């Protein structure tokens, strides 16, 4: 099982990872943004529209994990986009 996790890019939980997280985590400024792929944005818009049509509260969130600069820049873009669409994002 351990080998299967490693092959798929997953790591088994290591209690030291919490301490290592801040050392491994990339950083970007909040205003540094990278536009998200058009196909993905179409699906995000469809989800938002569907929830609005059915009066469903929608919350997007991002769990902490070690991210590259491009992922963080895309998260910043998504945060601003969702803010413009009045959709919660944590």
Secondary structure as UniProt FT lines:
FT   HELIX           2..7
FT   TURN            8..9
FT   TURN            15..16
FT   HELIX           17..24
FT   TURN            30..31
FT   HELIX           38..53
FT   TURN            54..55
FT   STRAND          59..60
FT   HELIX           69..84
FT   TURN            85..86
FT   STRAND          88..89
//
